[in-house]
Amino acid sequence: MSDIHDEGGSVAEAVRDRLEAMTATERKAAHALLANYPAAGLAPVAEFAERAGVSAPTVLRFVAKLGFAGYPDFQRALRSELEAQSASPLVKAAGPGSRGAPPSAFDRFATAVVDNLQQTRRHLPPTEFEAAVDLVADTRRAIHLIGGRFTDALAGYMAAHLAIVRPRVEHVGSRTGVWRDHLLDMNRRDVLVVFDIRRYQEDVVAFAEAAAARGVTILLVTDQWLSPVARHAEHVLAGRIAVPSRWDSSVALLTLAEALIAAVTERLGPIADQRIAELEALRRGDAQ
């Protein structure tokens, strides 16, 4: 059995971690899985192979490289993830960090949060993060940000910072009645940053799908099990969210957002400096 779930991780993380060590045909299987995750891997091996455009033995070699003893073991892990994705707060109380953790409730929670950050850093491909920075720092593109019930605060937080250092930044917001109005002006030169974690929000997924159909480039910030938005996303940044609580933690996602803000500000250089200086001048004028 793979050690993936012993670490609280996901098959998707294992795929991204091992992608460079795979052959060209194994990478085709990997990309097919990530493009329709986890559904592609729940199909019979012959069907998975056909959809990926590879042979059944290639799929089995791909699964073995992920650390699984066989295809049934691989599918059991994916089914376990489906249960984790849809878990309600009622079944989340005994989360990571509860075994052998410090006696203090705060220490136990903080230990889990620190582990989430460490695991997020470990499994984040540097090239994927740099590609996200390139995308958000491109001032020729308009940037739109959206999140779900609990993650839209992260979208708004990131939008507030980006609007200072670059033009054409818009927080779509939680008023679903005007989402179509936002879509009306979005096109293939635009970027949509989506924050979405389990239990993935259907209207956010639908909005991202509609944006992708208009040619908008999607950057997804999600959990280790991957929101369905991943099938429409050009780039995916995944963070760990499980803690010993009925609620998931957004600390790792906030860290990803703040790291993006910092890197984009640095990349923009004089553009960001000039905008910050102009904003400070406007504030001084308001104070007079």
N, C-alpha and C positions, 0 to 999 in steps of 0.2 A: 504493500500500500504506500502511496506517496505520502510525504510528510507535510503536504500543503496545508491540510486542515489542522494538523498539530500546531501549526504556526498561526492559525486563524486567518489564513490567506485564501486565495481563490485559484481556480484553474487558469483564469485569465492572467493573473499575475505571473503564474508559472510559465505561461506561453511567452509573455513579453520578456521574462528573464532569460529564457533559453533560445530566443528567436535567432540570434546570431550564430548559434552552434548548430542550427538545423541546415539540412540540405535544401536546395531550391524547391524540390517537390514537397518536402515537409513544411516549408514556409507557406506553400500554397494551401496546405491543410490548415495551418495556423491562421492564416488570414481569413479563410472561409469560416472558421470557428468564431473569430473575433467579430467578423462582419454580421453574424447572426447568432449572437451569444445569449444564452447557452444552447438555444434550440438546435443548432446544427449538430452539436455533439450528442444530442439525445436521440437522433435518428439511427437506424441500423447502420453498421459500418459500411455496407455497400452503398447505401444512399448518401451517407456523408462523403464517401470517396467520389461518387459521381458528381455531387454538387461542387466539390473542391477541384474537380478535374484531375484527380490522381487515382492511383490504384488502391485497393483495399490494404495490401501489405504496407504501402506508404503510410496510410492512416494508422496502422498498428505500430509502425516504427515511431511515428509522431507521438502517439500516446505513451510509448515506452520512454521516449526522451523526456516526457513530463514527469516520469517517476512512477508511473502506474504499472501494475503487474499485468494488466490486460484491459480490453475495452469495457467489460462489465464494471471493473473497478473505476475506470474513468467516468462512466455514466453514473455510477452511484455518487461520486463526488459532485457531479453537476446537479443531480437531483437534490442532494443535500443543500447545495447553494440556492436552489429555487425555494426551498423551505426557509432558508435564512433571509432571502430577499423579501419574502412576504410576511415575516414574523411581526406580530403585533406587539405593542409595549407590554402586554400581559405575560409574554413568554421570554422577555429579554432580561429579566432581573439578574439572573446568574450569568454574567458575561465574562469576557477575558479579564484576568487579573484577580479572580475570586479565589483561586487555589494558591495557597502558599503566599498570599499577599500580606502586607503589613496590616495590623489590627485596626488602625484608624481608617474610618470610611473615606476621609479625604485622601490619605496616602494610597489607599487601594485604587481609588478613582484616578488620582494623578499618575500612578504607576502605569495604569492602562493607557492613559492619554500619551504619556511619554513613549510607551511602546508603539502606539499608533504612529507617532511622528517618525520614530526610527524605522519602522517597517515601510512607511510611505516613502521615506528617503531611499531605502534600500531597493525598492521595486520600481522607482520612477526612472524611466529611461532618460538620460540627459538630453539626447537628441530630440525627444518628444517635447521636453520643456523648452528647449531653445527654439524649436519650431513654433511653439505657442507664443513665445516672446516676439519672434519675427512677425507673426501675424498681427498681434495686438499693437505692436509699435509702428505698423505701416499706416502712416497718416493719410494715405490715399484711400483707405478703407474706413467706412463708418463702423463703429462698434456698438452692438446692442447686447444687453445682458438681461437674463431672466433666471428665475429660480422657482422652487416649489414653496409649499406652505412654510417650511422651516428654513429653506436655503435661499429664499429670495432676499433675506437680509444680507447675505453674503454678496449677492449680485448687486444690490444697492450700494453696499460698502465699497466694492471694487469700482463701480461706476463713478462714485463720488470722487475717488482718488484719480482715476484715469481722466476725468473731465478737466482736472486741473492741469495735467501735463500734456494733453493732446486734444485736438478738436474732434467734433462729431462722435460724441459718446452719449448713449441713451440707455437709461434703465427702463425696460419694458414695464416693470411693476406688476402688481398683483391684481389689477382691475381687468379681469378676463374679458369684460365686455368691449374693451377697446383694443384687444390684441390684434384683431383683423386690421384695424387702422394702422398699426405698426407694420404689419406684413405688406400693406399696400405700397409702401415706399422702400421696401427692402429688395435688394437685387444681388447679382453675382459679385459685385465688388464689396459687399458687406460681410461682416463677421458677426455671428451670434454666439455669445458665451453662455452656456447653459449649466446651471448647478442643479443636480438631481441625484438624490440618494434613495435607498430603499424606503418605503414602499412606493416605488417610482410613480410620479404624478402623471396621470393619463393626459391631462390637458397640456402640460408642459411638453410631453413627448409628442403630442399631436402638433403643437406649435412648431417645435423643432423640425418635424417632418415636413410641414408646410413651407417653412423657411428654406429647407434643403431643396425642395421641389422648385423654388424660385432661384436656385443657384447660389444661395447664401452658404458661406463656409462655416461649419459648426465646430466650435471648440467646447468639449464637454469636460466638466469637473464633476467627478462622481465617486462612488465607493468602489471597493475591490471587486464587487460582483458585477459591476457595469450596468448603468441604466440602459434601457432599450434605445435611448438616443444615440448610443455608441454606433449603431448600424448606419446612422446618417452623418457621423462625426468624422471630420478630417483629422482631428487630433483629440486624444483622450488623456486627461490627467486624473489618476485614481488615487484616493487617499483612504486610509483605514478609519473606520467610524465606530466600531463596536467597543463598548465599555461596560463595566458592571453596573448597569442601570437599565431601567425600562426605556430609556431614551438613548438615541445614538448621539455621538459627539461630533461636532463640526470643527474641532480644533485643527485637524489635519487639512481639511478643506480651506479653512481660513488661512492657514500657513501657505498653502499653494497659491491662494489669491494674493496674499501679501508679498510672496516671493515674485509673483508675476508683476505686481505693481512696482516693486523695487527694480526689477530687471528692465522693465519697459521704460521707467523713468531714466535709468542709466543709459539705455540704448538711445533714447531721444536726445539726450545731452543738451545742446544749446536751445533746442525747441522747448524742452521742458523748463529749462532755466528761465527763458524769456517769459513764458506764460506765468510761472510762479512769481517772477518779479513784477509783472503787470498786475497780477492779482493783489500782491502786497501793496502796490501803489494805489489801487482802487480802495483797498481797505483803509489805508491812511487817509485817503480823501474822504471816506465816509465818516472817519473819526473826527475830522476837523469841523 
